[in-house]
């Protein structure tokens, strides 16, 4: 079967580690199912894998990809839940399992003609979405859903700041937040990305580090070091920062600890979401008619060009892959 996979690692030039070629058809272990992939999408996780982050050499070759809509023999098209429990008998929140993984970490990923997943690791696809749109729900939109509705603890009418508009998670935060009745503000260095965020539902858009008209109830952070001080200073007393990543690095010049304790701010880490949250997300999208913003669509055979586009950063929303 055709697949896009990490054949080696290259920390500085990750795309030199990518191969798009034939791989053996997967076989299902007990408790797992093999499903044909209809569509998938890219995440920065794929570039980190090519750099060797989270993988060991003995795991190669590793098929990339966390997102997928697959075809179930009885249910039709389903959204794949990409979190794989690792602790035997784990019954709690899957994201808190210390041995959990994502597809493409310990188990082969979704950028292929077939994917193997644990039985039941799927949710019916919202009918109004295309397969490419629905694939975005697996990772970026699930991450955004948990950030907003579980960890930020905001309610309709509150104001939230999304740092770094344009990426898949940030765009999902804008669309979900606006649909839920939040006032969403965003930052971006790119004027076109600021304009596009407003078109997608953001109330206002600012340059990074800009002085805001007022303090916000929550900041939704995935940039890290470059925006950390601004995130802390943007919050009202008692406000919350929810952080799901650190694309600019995880060592800010100032930790701002004095402001964090004096203003009694909450700093919450957030990773992915549960199977139940994916089901609730799909229901919310179906009820509201939301459509994930898709930047562009490539064939699986053109996965290299798709990853090059993501590496350049000229993206608003998700890059989709048709299989």
N, C-alpha and C positions, 0 to 999 in steps of 0.2 A: 504494500500500500504506500501511497505517497505521504510523506511527512516532512515537517520542518523541525530539525533537531540540533541540539548542541553536540558537535562531534569532538570538541576540544574547548579550552578556555582561553580567552584573551582579555585581560583586564582593561587594556587601553583601546583596543580595536575589536569590540565584541562581535561585529558582523563577520569578521574573518573566521570565527569559530562556528558559524552557521552552515548547515548543509540542508538542502531541499532535495530529497531523493527517496528512493524506495527503502522501506523498512518491513520486517516480517509482520504478517497479520497477527494481532494479539489473540491470546487464548484466555478464557475466563477461568480464574481460580474459584474454588468453592465460595459462595457468598458474593460473587462479583458477576457483572454482566458486560458483554461486549455490545456496544451500540454504534451504528453508523452516524458519523458527524455530518450535520447539515450546514452549520455555520459556526464560526468561532470569532474571536477577537483578540487584539493584542493588549498587553499590559507592560508597564515598565519592568515588571517581574521577569519578563522574557529576556530583556537586555541584561538584567542582573545575573540571570542564569548563564548566559553566554560569557559573562565576566568571571564566572566561577563562584558567585556568592550563593551559599546554600546548597551547593552540590560538591561531591567528591569525584575525583577522576575515575574511580572504579564504578561509578554509576553511569558513565557515558557508554554509548550515546543515549541522550535523554531527549525525548520529544517534548517540545515547548508547549505552552498554552494552558491556561486555567479555565477560560470561558468556553461554553459550548451550548448549542442547541443540537440535540441528537434525536434520532427517530426510534421511538419505542415500538415494539411489535404490536402492542395492544393499545397504548395511550396516544400514539401519534407523536407529534413533536413535543419534546420536553426540554426544560431548562435544567442543565446539569448543575448539581451542588458540588463545588470543587474541593471542599474540605474533607480530608480523610482522617478519621480517628486512628490513633496509634496505640492507645492503652487498652489492653484487653478488658472488656466489660465496662468501658467508660460509658456512663449514663447521664452525665451532666452536660453543661454548655460545651459543645464541641470545640469552640474557639479557646477554651481554657485547658483543654487536654494538653499536657506538657509534651506529648509525643505526636501531636497532630501534624499533618502536613497538607500541602496543596497538591493537586495534580501537577505534574512536572517537577516535583521535588523528590519524593521517594518512588512515585508511580508515574508511568508515562503520561504525557499531557494530551491536549486536545487538538493541536495543530496537525491533524492527521485524518485519514479517511475513516478510521475507527478509533474508539476510545473505550477503555475498560474502567468501570466505576463500581463501587459497592452497590449491592442491590438496594433500591429505594432512594438512591442519591439523585433525585430529580423531582421536578415540580412541573405540572402541565403548563405549556406555553400560553401566555395571554393571546387570545385569538386575533386581536386587532394588530398585533406586531408581526413584522417580518422576522424570519429566523435570525438575520444579522442584528436587528434591533434587540430581539429578545436575548441574544447571547451576551449583550452588555450587562444584563441583570446578574449574571453569575458572580462577578467579582466587583467591578467598579460600583455598580448600583447597590449591591448588597452591602458593601463597605459604607457607602454614603447613608444608606437607610439606617444602619446600626448607629453610626455617628450621630445622626440627627435625632432619631426617635427613641433611642435607648440611652445614649451616653451624654448628649448635650442637655437633655431634659428641658427642652424649650417647648413653648406652646404657641398656638396661633396668635399673631400680633407681636411676638418677640422679634428682635433684630439679631441677625447672625452675620458674621463676616467670614467669607470664604477666601483664603489666601491662595493666590496662583490660579486664576481662572484659565480654563482651556483644556486641561487634562480630563481624563475620563471620570475620575472621582469628583473633581471640582465641578464639572458640568452636571453630573448627577445630583450633587448637592444643591445647585442652583435650581434645577428642574423640580426636584422633590420638595425643597423648601418652599418655593413659590406655590406649588400645588397644595401644600399643607397650610397656607395662610401665614407664612413667615415673611418678614421683610428681610430680603437677602441683599447684602452688599458684597462686592468682590474686589480683588486687586489683581492687576496684571501689568507687566511691563509693556505689553503689546496693545496698542490702541484698538486694533481690529478685534482682538480677543475680548477687550472690555466692551466694545459695541455688541459683539455677538452674545456675550453673557446677558446684557440688558434685553436683547431680543428674545432670549430664552427664559426670561422671567426675573432677572435680577433687578432690584429697585434702583441701585446706583452702582457705579464702577469707579475705582480710584487707582492711581498709580501706587506702586509699592511704597510703604512707609508714609503715605499721605496722612495729614491730620484729618480725622473724621469729624463729622458734624456733632456727633455725640458718642458716648460709650455704648458698646454692644453687650448683649446678654451672653453670647457664646461666639467663640472663634473656632473655625473648622480648619485645621492645619495639616498640610501634607508637605510643605516646603522645607520646614526645619530651620536650620541655622540662619538663613538669610532673612527670615521674617519673624523670628522668635520674639525679639524685643518689641516689635510693632504689635504682635499678637497680645502680649502681656499688657502693653499700654493701652490697647484698644478696649479692654474689658472694663465693665462697671465693677464695683466692689461686689464680691460674691459670685462673679461670673465664672464661666467654664471655658477652658481650652480643651478641645478634643483633637488628638493627634493620631494620624494613621500612617504617617510616613515622614521621611526627611530627605527629599530628593536633593537638597542643597547641602546636606551634611547634618550630623547630629551633635555638633559641638559649637553652639553659638558663642559669640565673643563675650556676651553677658548672660548669665543664667537668670538674672532678675529675681533672685530668691527673696530679697527683701520685699519687693512689691508683691510677690506671690503670697507671702504669709501676712503682710500688713493689710492687703486688700482681701484676704481670705479667698483667694482664687482656687478653683479646682482644676487640676491637670489630669486628664483622663486619656489613657492609651486605648486605642480601638483597633481591632484586627478582624477583618471579614465579618461574618455573621453566622447565625445558626440556620439549620434547615427550616425551622419554623419561621424565622425572619425572612428567608427567601420566599416561603409560601405567602407570607403576609405582604411582602413587597410585590409579588406578582398579582395578588388580589387588589392592592392599592392602585397599581398601574392599570389594571383592567377596569376598575371603577372610574378612574379619573380620565382615562383615555390618553395618558402620557405616552410619548414615544421617545425613547432614548436618542439623543443627538448622535448621529453617525457622521463622522468627518468624511470618510471615504471607504471604498470597498475594493478589495483585491481578491483574486483567485488564490487558492492555496499554493499553486505553482509559482506565484509571484510574491511569496512571503518575504523574500529578501528586500524587495522594493518597499513593501509595507513597513518592515522594521527600520529601514533607512529613513523613511518619512517620520516615524515616531522618534527616532534618535535625534533628528533635526529639531523636533519640537514644534513644527508648524501644523499643529493639530488642535481642533476644537471638537471635543467629544471623543468618540471611539473610532478606531480603525477596525473595520470588519473584514472577515475572511470567509469566502464562500468555498464550500467543499463539494 
